[in-house]
């Protein structure tokens, strides 16, 4: 091989090396850019007290079936604001004013058939990590929005985050506002008091009411009999 051939070969290898470096850098920059965009999309929106990642389970007429992708459940001073991330581009941002909310419950998730087949104990997957928000939508129709907590990584971890969310709503005096509205709307008569106590007990079992709050509200109802 002549000197020219060796020089040409060296230049070719050098060009390949430079191209490889350029490709790797471009891929690295794209990954970094995607990571930053994802991080920004999952950050609380301006003015939010806190944010939880959730997925859509059902309840909205425009989305009749469960869909994938993370949605940010932003807890504001006077409303819930749900904002999609890049993985949930199908979801349109929406706001649920607290004044329109009638109830908020943490319920057990439904284990899919596939999950049941893959798990040795499907009961472990049926944890309390689904959030149900009952509210009156802008069309004056009662709606139950069903969401599944994603923050927390594992199924058990998401159930813990649901309890943390309820505690946060209580500490920020948001949960009492929702419960007061619910109780005022119900305006129970004397005959309904036992049913109201049962409902309060269900709220206590779900972790929404503390034992002290349950006992106090129970005493108030019994005093009316």
N, CA, C and O of each residue as an XYZ file, in Angstrom:
900
protein
N       0.861     -1.196      0.000
C       0.000      0.000      0.000
C       0.891      1.237      0.000
O       1.841      1.313      0.780
N       0.603      2.191     -0.849
C       1.435      3.377     -0.956
C       1.130      4.389      0.128
O       0.161      4.252      0.876
N       1.978      5.411      0.201
C       1.804      6.463      1.190
C       0.463      7.161      1.012
O      -0.201      7.496      1.993
N       0.065      7.379     -0.228
C      -1.212      8.052     -0.505
C      -2.392      7.236      0.016
O      -3.347      7.774      0.574
N      -2.297      5.905     -0.186
C      -3.381      5.033      0.281
C      -3.495      5.063      1.790
O      -4.597      5.089      2.339
N      -2.323      5.060      2.478
C      -2.352      5.092      3.942
C      -2.923      6.411      4.438
O      -3.687      6.451      5.402
N      -2.545      7.475      3.773
C      -3.038      8.802      4.163
C      -4.548      8.903      3.945
O      -5.271      9.435      4.787
N      -5.017      8.386      2.804
C      -6.448      8.424      2.497
C      -7.245      7.590      3.493
O      -8.335      7.971      3.921
N      -6.670      6.434      3.852
C      -7.345      5.547      4.805
C      -7.425      6.210      6.184
O      -8.440      6.142      6.876
N      -6.293      6.866      6.557
C      -6.282      7.557      7.851
C      -7.307      8.674      7.893
O      -7.988      8.864      8.900
N      -7.416      9.412      6.802
C      -8.392     10.508      6.725
C      -9.826      9.968      6.804
O     -10.708     10.581      7.405
N     -10.031      8.802      6.179
C     -11.363      8.188      6.187
C     -11.748      7.777      7.607
O     -12.863      8.030      8.061
N     -10.782      7.123      8.313
C     -11.047      6.713      9.693
C     -11.293      7.927     10.582
O     -12.156      7.905     11.459
N     -10.525      8.980     10.344
C     -10.681     10.203     11.132
C     -12.061     10.816     10.913
O     -12.703     11.300     11.845
N     -12.508     10.782      9.629
C     -13.834     11.326      9.304
C     -14.936     10.511      9.977
O     -15.914     11.059     10.485
N     -14.753      9.168      9.970
C     -15.739      8.282     10.612
C     -15.781      8.552     12.110
O     -16.851      8.603     12.717
N     -14.579      8.728     12.704
C     -14.486      8.992     14.135
C     -15.191     10.297     14.489
O     -15.942     10.365     15.463
N     -14.938     11.344     13.676
C     -15.577     12.635     13.925
C     -17.094     12.532     13.772
O     -17.843     13.130     14.544
N     -17.536     11.778     12.781
C     -18.972     11.604     12.541
C     -19.617     10.860     13.701
O     -20.726     11.182     14.126
N     -18.897      9.852     14.207
C     -19.412      9.083     15.344
C     -19.557      9.973     16.575
O     -20.562      9.920     17.284
N     -18.530     10.793     16.815
C     -18.579     11.714     17.950
C     -19.754     12.673     17.812
O     -20.463     12.958     18.777
N     -19.942     13.162     16.598
C     -21.043     14.098     16.329
C     -22.396     13.434     16.569
O     -23.298     14.044     17.144
N     -22.537     12.176     16.123
C     -23.792     11.441     16.304
C     -24.073     11.191     17.778
O     -25.196     11.373     18.249
N     -23.026     10.766     18.507
C     -23.170     10.498     19.938
C     -23.547     11.777     20.689
O     -24.415     11.759     21.562
N     -22.893     12.882     20.344
C     -23.196     14.157     21.006
C     -24.626     14.595     20.713
O     -25.338     15.071     21.597
N     -25.030     14.427     19.463
C     -26.396     14.812     19.087
C     -27.414     13.979     19.846
O     -28.420     14.503     20.326
N     -27.153     12.666     19.955
C     -28.061     11.783     20.691
C     -28.089     12.162     22.160
O     -29.151     12.172     22.782
N     -26.924     12.475     22.717
C     -26.832     12.872     24.121
C     -27.585     14.176     24.365
O     -28.283     14.318     25.369
N     -27.440     15.125     23.441
C     -28.146     16.406     23.565
C     -29.658     16.200     23.481
O     -30.422     16.834     24.208
N     -30.082     15.295     22.574
C     -31.515     15.018     22.436
C     -32.077     14.403     23.708
O     -33.169     14.764     24.149
N     -31.320     13.460     24.305
C     -31.760     12.824     25.544
C     -31.846     13.855     26.669
O     -32.800     13.865     27.447
N     -30.833     14.721     26.742
C     -30.826     15.762     27.770
C     -31.995     16.713     27.581
O     -32.656     17.099     28.545
N     -32.247     17.092     26.323
C     -33.357     18.000     26.017
C     -34.688     17.365     26.369
O     -35.572     18.015     26.927
N     -34.826     16.063     26.031
C     -36.061     15.345     26.353
C     -36.244     15.248     27.864
O     -37.353     15.410     28.373
N     -35.140     14.980     28.583
C     -35.204     14.877     30.043
C     -35.627     16.201     30.659
O     -36.465     16.228     31.560
N     -35.047     17.310     30.174
C     -35.388     18.627     30.699
C     -36.842     18.974     30.404
O     -37.538     19.538     31.248
N     -37.301     18.628     29.183
C     -38.699     18.906     28.812
C     -39.650     18.090     29.682
O     -40.686     18.588     30.123
N     -39.284     16.820     29.924
C     -40.110     15.953     30.759
C     -40.149     16.468     32.194
O     -41.195     16.461     32.843
N     -38.986     16.916     32.676
C     -38.902     17.449     34.036
C     -39.759     18.696     34.179
O     -40.452     18.878     35.180
N     -39.703     19.553     33.163
C     -40.495     20.784     33.180
C     -41.990     20.479     33.124
O     -42.790     21.113     33.811
N     -42.362     19.487     32.286
C     -43.772     19.133     32.136
C     -44.343     18.540     33.422
O     -45.539     18.656     33.692
N     -43.470     17.899     34.221
C     -43.923     17.255     35.454
C     -43.765     18.139     36.683
O     -44.003     17.692     37.805
N     -43.373     19.369     36.482
C     -43.245     20.306     37.598
C     -44.610     20.910     37.910
O     -45.446     21.028     37.014
N     -44.854     21.296     39.165
C     -46.123     21.963     39.493
C     -46.279     23.232     38.663
O     -45.294     23.915     38.381
N     -47.501     23.548     38.276
C     -47.721     24.777     37.525
C     -47.605     25.968     38.474
O     -47.638     25.808     39.694
N     -47.470     27.145     37.907
C     -47.310     28.346     38.727
C     -48.518     28.530     39.648
O     -49.665     28.492     39.202
N     -48.248     28.724     40.916
C     -49.318     28.938     41.889
C     -49.814     27.671     42.557
O     -50.626     27.738     43.480
N     -49.340     26.515     42.107
C     -49.789     25.247     42.704
C     -49.197     25.067     44.091
O     -48.041     25.415     44.330
N     -49.995     24.519     45.008
C     -49.508     24.201     46.346
C     -48.648     22.945     46.293
O     -47.645     22.833     46.998
N     -49.052     22.012     45.455
C     -48.291     20.791     45.210
C     -48.855     20.110     43.974
O     -49.874     20.536     43.433
N     -48.183     19.040     43.525
C     -48.615     18.332     42.331
C     -48.385     16.838     42.506
O     -47.401     16.407     43.107
N     -49.328     16.051     41.959
C     -49.200     14.597     41.943
C     -49.374     14.111     40.507
O     -50.186     14.648     39.754
N     -48.607     13.092     40.139
C     -48.773     12.486     38.832
C     -49.867     11.432     38.893
O     -49.852     10.569     39.771
N     -50.812     11.497     37.970
C     -51.917     10.543     37.933
C     -52.130     10.068     36.496
O     -51.641     10.682     35.547
N     -52.859      8.978     36.352
C     -53.281      8.526     35.021
C     -54.798      8.540     34.972
O     -55.461      8.484     36.007
N     -55.344      8.615     33.765
C     -56.794      8.700     33.587
C     -57.414      7.309     33.563
O     -56.984      6.439     32.805
N     -58.432      7.108     34.403
C     -59.138      5.834     34.475
C     -60.498      5.919     33.776
O     -60.892      4.993     33.068
N     -61.208      7.023     33.975
C     -62.511      7.169     33.313
C     -63.356      8.257     33.939
O     -62.929      8.944     34.867
N     -64.581      8.402     33.410
C     -65.545      9.335     33.973
C     -65.910     10.513     33.099
O     -66.997     11.072     33.243
N     -65.022     10.906     32.190
C     -65.302     12.055     31.339
C     -65.913     11.592     30.017
O     -65.440     10.632     29.408
N     -66.961     12.278     29.583
C     -67.682     11.858     28.390
C     -66.802     11.913     27.145
O     -66.980     11.116     26.225
N     -65.851     12.850     27.109
C     -64.983     12.975     25.926
C     -63.902     11.903     25.887
O     -63.281     11.683     24.847
N     -63.675     11.236     27.014
C     -62.697     10.148     27.086
C     -63.373      8.940     27.733
O     -63.190      8.711     28.929
N     -64.134      8.176     26.989
C     -64.931      7.086     27.565
C     -64.119      5.906     28.092
O     -64.607      5.139     28.921
N     -62.881      5.757     27.615
C     -62.078      4.610     28.038
C     -60.806      5.064     28.746
O     -60.345      6.194     28.584
N     -60.264      4.159     29.523
C     -58.995      4.405     30.204
C     -57.902      4.699     29.178
O     -57.855      4.073     28.119
N     -57.021      5.658     29.498
C     -55.936      6.014     28.590
C     -54.620      6.099     29.359
O     -54.598      6.324     30.569
N     -53.528      5.913     28.624
C     -52.212      5.952     29.246
C     -51.632      7.356     29.188
O     -52.158      8.233     28.504
N     -50.552      7.552     29.908
C     -49.899      8.855     29.941
C     -50.113      9.541     31.276
O     -51.169      9.408     31.896
N     -49.092     10.284     31.716
C     -49.196     10.970     33.013
C     -49.852     12.330     32.884
O     -49.564     13.101     31.967
N     -50.749     12.607     33.832
C     -51.425     13.900     33.935
C     -51.059     14.489     35.286
O     -51.041     13.782     36.293
N     -50.771     15.771     35.306
C     -50.441     16.431     36.566
C     -51.701     16.881     37.279
O     -52.474     17.672     36.738
N     -51.916     16.380     38.503
C     -53.028     16.840     39.339
C     -52.458     17.929     40.247
O     -51.841     17.646     41.274
N     -52.680     19.177     39.843
C     -52.162     20.321     40.585
C     -53.205     20.796     41.592
O     -54.352     21.074     41.243
N     -52.778     20.881     42.845
C     -53.680     21.343     43.904
C     -53.444     22.836     44.096
O     -52.384     23.262     44.554
N     -54.462     23.620     43.735
C     -54.369     25.071     43.824
C     -55.103     25.546     45.080
O     -55.632     24.731     45.835
N     -55.136     26.845     45.300
C     -55.848     27.389     46.458
C     -57.347     27.142     46.372
O     -57.998     26.880     47.383
N     -57.903     27.228     45.136
C     -59.353     27.142     44.989
C     -59.823     26.146     43.940
O     -61.004     26.126     43.592
N     -58.919     25.326     43.436
C     -59.327     24.372     42.405
C     -58.266     23.300     42.194
O     -57.116     23.439     42.609
N     -58.693     22.223     41.532
C     -57.770     21.240     40.985
C     -57.534     21.622     39.519
O     -58.486     21.913     38.796
N     -56.294     21.624     39.088
C     -55.995     21.836     37.674
C     -55.246     20.609     37.170
O     -54.191     20.252     37.693
N     -55.804     19.971     36.150
C     -55.184     18.788     35.559
C     -54.509     19.184     34.258
O     -55.157     19.648     33.320
N     -53.191     18.992     34.217
C     -52.408     19.375     33.048
C     -51.662     18.158     32.516
O     -50.968     17.485     33.278
N     -51.792     17.860     31.221
C     -51.109     16.684     30.658
C     -49.614     16.898     30.503
O     -49.153     18.029     30.351
N     -48.854     15.800     30.543
C     -47.444     15.840     30.202
C     -47.326     15.471     28.727
O     -48.338     15.263     28.056
N     -46.110     15.389     28.225
C     -45.905     15.046     26.818
C     -46.422     13.646     26.495
O     -46.738     13.352     25.342
N     -46.510     12.780     27.507
C     -47.000     11.418     27.284
C     -48.511     11.313     27.255
O     -49.051     10.236     27.001
N     -49.209     12.424     27.514
C     -50.677     12.414     27.523
C     -51.206     13.576     26.686
O     -52.075     14.330     27.125
N     -50.669     13.704     25.479
C     -51.070     14.796     24.600
C     -52.533     14.770     24.204
O     -53.067     15.776     23.737
N     -53.183     13.637     24.383
C     -54.606     13.504     24.047
C     -55.496     14.241     25.042
O     -56.649     14.546     24.735
N     -54.960     14.532     26.251
C     -55.769     15.129     27.316
C     -55.706     16.644     27.255
O     -54.627     17.227     27.146
N     -56.865     17.274     27.326
C     -56.927     18.734     27.309
C     -56.965     19.252     28.741
O     -57.763     18.790     29.556
N     -56.103     20.209     29.040
C     -56.035     20.756     30.398
C     -57.415     21.191     30.880
O     -58.195     21.778     30.129
N     -57.701     20.893     32.141
C     -59.006     21.249     32.693
C     -58.871     21.694     34.143
O     -57.905     21.353     34.826
N     -59.853     22.461     34.597
C     -59.881     22.966     35.977
C     -61.178     22.543     36.637
O     -62.248     22.612     36.033
N     -61.071     22.100     37.898
C     -62.251     21.728     38.682
C     -62.271     22.604     39.929
O     -61.535     22.332     40.878
N     -63.103     23.657     39.950
C     -63.183     24.522     41.132
C     -63.687     23.730     42.338
O     -64.560     22.873     42.200
N     -63.143     24.016     43.505
C     -63.584     23.316     44.711
C     -65.065     23.544     44.985
O     -65.733     22.679     45.552
N     -65.581     24.707     44.583
C     -66.999     25.000     44.795
C     -67.906     24.041     44.035
O     -69.075     23.880     44.387
N     -67.367     23.396     42.982
C     -68.187     22.472     42.189
C     -68.056     21.027     42.662
O     -68.785     20.150     42.200
N     -67.113     20.777     43.596
C     -66.863     19.408     44.049
C     -67.849     19.015     45.147
O     -68.063     19.762     46.102
N     -68.449     17.825     44.998
C     -69.374     17.301     45.999
C     -68.739     16.231     46.865
O     -69.159     16.018     48.002
N     -67.730     15.555     46.335
C     -67.124     14.467     47.100
C     -65.753     14.136     46.534
O     -65.473     14.360     45.357
N     -64.909     13.599     47.403
C     -63.594     13.117     46.990
C     -63.309     11.847     47.780
O     -63.312     11.856     49.011
N     -63.064     10.764     47.067
C     -62.847      9.477     47.709
C     -61.568      8.820     47.196
O     -61.190      8.997     46.038
N     -60.909      8.063     48.066
C     -59.797      7.203     47.672
C     -60.335      5.778     47.695
O     -60.771      5.299     48.743
N     -60.310      5.095     46.554
C     -60.912      3.759     46.452
C     -59.888      2.764     45.895
O     -58.821      3.145     45.414
N     -60.242      1.500     45.975
C     -59.351      0.448     45.475
C     -59.288      0.473     43.958
O     -60.284      0.729     43.281
N     -58.111      0.204     43.444
C     -57.927      0.120     42.005
C     -58.469     -1.216     41.495
O     -58.490     -2.206     42.226
N     -58.901     -1.235     40.247
C     -59.376     -2.465     39.607
C     -58.197     -3.176     38.958
O     -57.495     -2.600     38.127
N     -57.984     -4.431     39.342
C     -56.880     -5.212     38.789
C     -57.311     -5.779     37.437
O     -58.332     -6.460     37.343
N     -56.537     -5.499     36.399
C     -56.877     -5.981     35.064
C     -56.630     -7.476     34.959
O     -55.925     -8.063     35.780
N     -57.220     -8.082     33.935
C     -57.050     -9.520     33.724
C     -55.585     -9.860     33.492
O     -55.092    -10.874     33.988
N     -54.886     -9.009     32.734
C     -53.468     -9.251     32.450
C     -52.646     -9.205     33.725
O     -51.767    -10.040     33.938
N     -52.940     -8.206     34.589
C     -52.222     -8.095     35.854
C     -52.484     -9.306     36.733
O     -51.583     -9.807     37.405
N     -53.745     -9.776     36.722
C     -54.094    -10.940     37.523
C     -53.338    -12.179     37.101
O     -52.939    -12.985     37.943
N     -53.134    -12.341     35.787
C     -52.417    -13.507     35.277
C     -50.924    -13.422     35.584
O     -50.271    -14.440     35.813
N     -50.388    -12.197     35.587
C     -48.952    -12.026     35.785
C     -48.553    -12.021     37.251
O     -47.391    -12.261     37.579
N     -49.505    -11.750     38.136
C     -49.181    -11.644     39.553
C     -49.526    -12.924     40.295
O     -50.551    -13.551     40.025
N     -48.667    -13.311     41.229
C     -48.931    -14.489     42.049
C     -49.996    -14.206     43.095
O     -50.642    -15.127     43.595
N     -50.180    -12.941     43.426
C     -51.203    -12.544     44.390
C     -51.811    -11.225     43.937
O     -51.318    -10.152     44.285
N     -52.877    -11.311     43.163
C     -53.495    -10.108     42.593
C     -54.084     -9.205     43.665
O     -54.292     -8.014     43.433
N     -54.356     -9.776     44.853
C     -54.917     -8.964     45.937
C     -53.945     -7.862     46.348
O     -54.362     -6.797     46.805
N     -52.644     -8.124     46.183
C     -51.640     -7.115     46.524
C     -51.726     -5.901     45.616
O     -51.285     -4.813     45.986
N     -52.298     -6.082     44.416
C     -52.398     -4.987     43.453
C     -53.648     -4.137     43.669
O     -53.724     -3.002     43.197
N     -54.626     -4.691     44.384
C     -55.904     -3.996     44.600
C     -55.800     -3.058     45.798
O     -56.550     -3.199     46.764
N     -54.885     -2.112     45.740
C     -54.686     -1.175     46.843
C     -55.524      0.082     46.642
O     -56.056      0.324     45.558
N     -55.630      0.874     47.699
C     -56.407      2.120     47.643
C     -55.551      3.224     47.025
O     -54.953      4.031     47.736
N     -55.500      3.248     45.698
C     -54.701      4.293     45.031
C     -55.458      4.957     43.881
O     -54.856      5.625     43.041
N     -56.784      4.771     43.848
C     -57.611      5.452     42.849
C     -58.317      6.634     43.497
O     -58.821      6.535     44.616
N     -58.345      7.747     42.783
C     -58.952      8.980     43.284
C     -60.232      9.238     42.506
O     -60.215      9.277     41.275
N     -61.343      9.414     43.215
C     -62.624      9.722     42.572
C     -63.077     11.107     43.017
O     -63.311     11.344     44.202
N     -63.196     12.013     42.058
C     -63.639     13.377     42.339
C     -65.030     13.556     41.729
O     -65.193     13.520     40.510
N     -66.015     13.747     42.580
C     -67.397     13.960     42.115
C     -67.677     15.462     42.101
O     -67.555     16.133     43.125
N     -68.051     15.978     40.939
C     -68.266     17.422     40.812
C     -69.342     17.698     39.764
O     -69.735     16.811     39.006
N     -69.802     18.930     39.738
C     -70.757     19.381     38.726
C     -69.966     20.081     37.631
O     -69.314     21.095     37.879
N     -70.026     19.532     36.408
C     -69.232     20.094     35.318
C     -69.876     21.366     34.757
O     -70.993     21.701     35.152
N     -69.209     22.076     33.856
C     -69.762     23.329     33.319
C     -71.124     23.181     32.654
O     -71.858     24.161     32.528
N     -71.471     21.970     32.226
C     -72.790     21.724     31.626
C     -73.833     21.382     32.684
O     -74.945     20.968     32.357
N     -73.461     21.560     33.977
C     -74.346     21.293     35.107
C     -74.718     19.813     35.228
O     -75.826     19.473     35.643
N     -73.783     18.945     34.864
C     -73.985     17.497     34.955
C     -73.039     16.933     36.010
O     -71.846     17.235     36.013
N     -73.586     16.112     36.903
C     -72.725     15.495     37.912
C     -71.763     14.522     37.232
O     -72.180     13.673     36.443
N     -70.504     14.650     37.537
C     -69.451     13.855     36.901
C     -68.551     13.250     37.967
O     -68.233     13.901     38.962
N     -68.144     12.009     37.758
C     -67.185     11.360     38.650
C     -65.909     11.107     37.857
O     -65.854     10.203     37.024
N     -64.902     11.900     38.119
C     -63.606     11.749     37.450
C     -62.776     10.727     38.219
O     -62.538     10.878     39.417
N     -62.339      9.682     37.512
C     -61.569      8.609     38.153
C     -60.116      8.673     37.685
O     -59.830      8.653     36.488
N     -59.224      8.748     38.639
C     -57.793      8.851     38.367
C     -57.035      7.813     39.185
O     -57.496      7.386     40.244
N     -55.871      7.412     38.689
C     -55.019      6.500     39.452
C     -53.701      7.194     39.767
O     -53.052      7.756     38.884
N     -53.315      7.144     41.040
C     -52.076      7.787     41.462
C     -50.876      7.103     40.812
O     -50.785      5.875     40.802
N     -49.962      7.895     40.272
C     -48.711      7.377     39.706
C     -47.522      7.723     40.594
O     -46.566      6.954     40.687
N     -47.582      8.874     41.240
C     -46.500      9.269     42.135
C     -46.372      8.225     43.243
O     -47.344      7.892     43.922
N     -45.159      7.723     43.405
C     -44.956      6.677     44.411
C     -44.341      5.421     43.829
O     -43.937      4.523     44.567
N     -44.270      5.354     42.507
C     -43.612      4.281     41.750
C     -44.299      2.923     41.887
O     -44.885      2.440     40.918
N     -44.244      2.292     43.069
C     -44.863      0.974     43.238
C     -46.341      1.136     43.563
O     -46.787      2.223     43.930
N     -47.106      0.039     43.424
C     -48.536      0.083     43.733
C     -48.758      0.476     45.184
O     -49.595      1.327     45.483
N     -48.003     -0.150     46.087
C     -48.134      0.197     47.507
C     -47.667      1.625     47.768
O     -48.230      2.331     48.606
N     -46.636      2.040     47.043
C     -46.140      3.401     47.197
C     -47.164      4.440     46.771
O     -47.269      5.495     47.395
N     -47.918      4.156     45.719
C     -48.938      5.098     45.258
C     -50.083      5.199     46.265
O     -50.688      6.260     46.419
N     -50.379      4.085     46.953
C     -51.422      4.115     47.990
C     -50.987      5.020     49.138
O     -51.800      5.749     49.706
N     -49.711      4.968     49.472
C     -49.175      5.843     50.517
C     -49.288      7.308     50.089
O     -49.627      8.172     50.898
N     -49.004      7.581     48.815
C     -49.096      8.946     48.305
C     -50.538      9.465     48.338
O     -50.770     10.654     48.554
N     -51.496      8.569     48.125
C     -52.908      8.981     48.220
C     -53.235      9.450     49.631
O     -53.928     10.450     49.818
N     -52.731      8.721     50.621
C     -52.952      9.127     52.012
C     -52.254     10.448     52.303
O     -52.786     11.303     53.010
N     -51.057     10.603     51.748
C     -50.337     11.862     51.925
C     -51.114     13.023     51.305
O     -51.147     14.121     51.860
N     -51.742     12.776     50.146
C     -52.513     13.815     49.481
C     -53.708     14.234     50.337
O     -54.001     15.422     50.468
N     -54.398     13.242     50.922
C     -55.534     13.544     51.793
C     -55.067     14.347     53.002
O     -55.728     15.305     53.404
N     -53.942     13.964     53.581
C     -53.391     14.714     54.713
C     -53.061     16.144     54.298
O     -53.310     17.088     55.049
N     -52.498     16.301     53.096
C     -52.140     17.636     52.604
C     -53.398     18.487     52.430
O     -53.418     19.655     52.820
N     -54.451     17.901     51.843
C     -55.709     18.635     51.654
C     -56.313     19.046     52.995
O     -56.898     20.121     53.123
N     -56.164     18.181     53.980
C     -56.679     18.494     55.306
C     -55.872     19.616     55.962
O     -56.441     20.542     56.542
N     -54.547     19.526     55.866
C     -53.675     20.529     56.484
C     -53.872     21.910     55.866
O     -53.766     22.927     56.552
N     -54.158     21.938     54.570
C     -54.368     23.203     53.875
C     -55.818     23.687     53.974
O     -56.202     24.662     53.327
N     -56.617     22.993     54.793
C     -58.024     23.347     55.005
C     -58.857     23.273     53.731
O     -59.886     23.939     53.618
N     -58.415     22.467     52.777
C     -59.185     22.263     51.548
C     -60.199     21.149     51.747
O     -61.352     21.274     51.336
N     -59.773     20.062     52.376
C     -60.678     18.933     52.596
C     -61.885     19.315     53.451
O     -63.007     18.955     53.096
N     -61.701     20.031     54.562
C     -62.874     20.454     55.329
C     -63.853     21.294     54.513
O     -65.066     21.194     54.698
N     -63.321     22.126     53.606
C     -64.196     22.931     52.754
C     -65.061     22.032     51.879
O     -66.253     22.287     51.708
N     -64.468     20.991     51.330
C     -65.212     20.062     50.473
C     -66.240     19.285     51.282
O     -67.366     19.080     50.830
N     -65.850     18.849     52.488
C     -66.760     18.076     53.328
C     -67.917     18.931     53.830
O     -69.052     18.463     53.908
N     -67.626     20.188     54.170
C     -68.693     21.080     54.627
C     -69.715     21.293     53.522
O     -70.921     21.310     53.769
N     -69.220     21.457     52.301
C     -70.125     21.664     51.165
C     -70.987     20.426     50.964
O     -72.185     20.529     50.704
N     -70.373     19.264     51.087
C     -71.089     18.009     50.903
C     -72.161     17.841     51.963
O     -73.276     17.417     51.662
N     -71.826     18.172     53.207
C     -72.783     18.033     54.298
C     -73.914     19.045     54.160
O     -75.073     18.731     54.434
N     -73.571     20.269     53.729
C     -74.609     21.294     53.561
C     -75.570     20.923     52.449
O     -76.773     21.162     52.553
N     -75.036     20.333     51.374
C     -75.879     19.939     50.243
C     -76.800     18.801     50.646
O     -77.944     18.726     50.197
N     -76.292     17.912     51.499
C     -77.107     16.767     51.897
C     -78.216     17.168     52.847
O     -79.325     16.642     52.758
N     -77.931     18.118     53.782
C     -78.902     18.578     54.767
C     -79.705     17.421     55.329
O     -80.919     17.387     55.129
N     -79.096     16.476     56.017
C     -79.783     15.276     56.464
C     -80.880     15.554     57.477
O     -80.720     16.383     58.373
N     -81.981     14.861     57.329
C     -83.052     14.901     58.322
C     -82.736     13.866     59.372
O     -81.795     13.091     59.202
N     -83.492     13.828     60.455
C     -83.199     12.939     61.572
C     -83.135     11.479     61.146
O     -82.277     10.733     61.619
N     -84.045     11.060     60.247
C     -84.093      9.662     59.825
C     -82.834      9.251     59.056
O     -82.521      8.066     58.948
N     -82.124     10.239     58.530
C     -80.932      9.938     57.735
C     -79.654      9.920     58.568
O     -78.581      9.616     58.046
N     -79.753     10.236     59.835
C     -78.558     10.349     60.666
C     -77.776      9.040     60.745
O     -76.553      9.084     60.615
N     -78.401      7.876     60.950
C     -77.614      6.626     60.954
C     -76.859      6.404     59.638
O     -75.727      5.919     59.643
N     -77.493      6.763     58.509
C     -76.833      6.605     57.217
C     -75.651      7.569     57.104
O     -74.615      7.230     56.532
N     -75.821      8.779     57.658
C     -74.737      9.749     57.633
C     -73.552      9.282     58.484
O     -72.395      9.499     58.125
N     -73.853      8.644     59.604
C     -72.781      8.116     60.465
C     -72.028      7.012     59.736
O     -70.805      6.911     59.837
N     -72.771      6.180     58.997
C     -72.128      5.115     58.217
C     -71.207      5.714     57.154
O     -70.111      5.210     56.907
N     -71.668      6.790     56.535
C     -70.857      7.437     55.511
C     -69.597      8.055     56.128
O     -68.511      7.978     55.555
N     -69.761      8.670     57.305
C     -68.605      9.232     57.988
C     -67.610      8.141     58.355
O     -66.399      8.343     58.269
N     -68.119      6.991     58.761
C     -67.246      5.870     59.110
C     -66.467      5.396     57.876
O     -65.291      5.042     57.965
N     -67.158      5.399     56.712
C     -66.487      5.006     55.465
C     -65.371      5.991     55.132
O     -64.309      5.596     54.651
N     -65.617      7.281     55.390
C     -64.586      8.291     55.149
C     -63.399      8.087     56.097
O     -62.244      8.279     55.718
N     -63.712      7.693     57.338
C     -62.636      7.430     58.298
C     -61.814      6.223     57.858
O     -60.585      6.246     57.915
N     -62.508      5.161     57.413
C     -61.812      3.946     56.977
C     -60.938      4.216     55.751
O     -59.898      3.583     55.567
N     -61.367      5.157     54.922
C     -60.596      5.505     53.723
C     -59.429      6.432     54.032
O     -58.610      6.733     53.163
N     -59.366      6.884     55.298
C     -58.270      7.760     55.691
C     -58.535      9.225     55.443
O     -57.647     10.059     55.624
N     -59.771      9.557     55.022
C     -60.106     10.951     54.737
C     -60.417     11.712     56.024
O     -60.097     12.895     56.142
N     -61.041     11.035     56.987
C     -61.301     11.621     58.302
C     -60.424     10.926     59.336
O     -60.216      9.714     59.280
N     -59.914     11.712     60.280
C     -59.200     11.100     61.393
C     -60.234     10.552     62.369
O     -61.420     10.866     62.264
N     -59.786      9.733     63.316
C     -60.709      9.169     64.302
C     -61.322     10.287     65.143
O     -62.497     10.232     65.505
N     -60.508     11.306     65.448
C     -61.025     12.430     66.248
C     -62.092     13.201     65.481
O     -63.112     13.586     66.052
N     -61.860     13.432     64.177
C     -62.854     14.138     63.360
C     -64.132     13.319     63.243
O     -65.235     13.863     63.296
N     -63.976     12.005     63.084
C     -65.145     11.130     62.982
C     -65.973     11.188     64.253
O     -67.194     11.339     64.199
N     -65.308     11.068     65.400
C     -66.028     11.070     66.666
C     -66.743     12.397     66.902
O     -67.861     12.415     67.417
N     -66.108     13.507     66.529
C     -66.712     14.823     66.713
C     -67.951     14.999     65.831
O     -68.980     15.499     66.285
N     -67.838     14.583     64.568
C     -68.972     14.710     63.651
C     -70.095     13.745     64.043
O     -71.275     14.068     63.912
N     -69.714     12.565     64.522
C     -70.703     11.603     64.977
C     -71.480     12.144     66.162
O     -72.699     11.991     66.237
N     -70.768     12.783     67.095
C     -71.417     13.365     68.270
C     -72.383     14.471     67.863
O     -73.468     14.591     68.432
N     -71.989     15.289     66.869
C     -72.868     16.350     66.383
C     -74.168     15.777     65.800
O     -75.254     16.305     66.037
N     -74.033     14.697     65.043
C     -75.226     14.074     64.446
C     -76.125     13.440     65.504
O     -77.348     13.569     65.453
N     -75.506     12.756     66.460
C     -76.296     12.103     67.512
C     -77.033     13.137     68.367
O     -78.110     12.856     68.893
N     -76.451     14.328     68.504
C     -77.084     15.395     69.286
C     -78.361     15.898     68.625
O     -79.221     16.489     69.279
N     -78.474     15.656     67.309
C     -79.654     16.122     66.574
C     -80.815     15.133     66.631
O     -81.929     15.452     66.214
N     -80.552     13.931     67.149
C     -81.604     12.913     67.189
C     -82.555     13.153     68.372
O     -83.504     12.393     68.565
